[in-house]
Amino acid sequence: MGEEDVKQFNVYLPVGLIKQVKIHAVETGSSLSALVADALRAYLEQQSRKER
């Protein structure tokens, strides 16, 4: 996740989605935190492009 400061952030997600994310993280050699941070950044970038 780089040199950014980090803080724990708890969210509630469907159990099936959690399982999928954990499997994907293992398969790609990524941490859950990095995977979720990347997904949120991509989502926010996409939303920002839609607003322009």
HELIX and SHEET records of a PDB file:
HELIX    1   1 VAL A   15  THR A   28  1                                  14    
HELIX    2   2 LEU A   32  GLU A   51  1                                  20    
END                                                                             
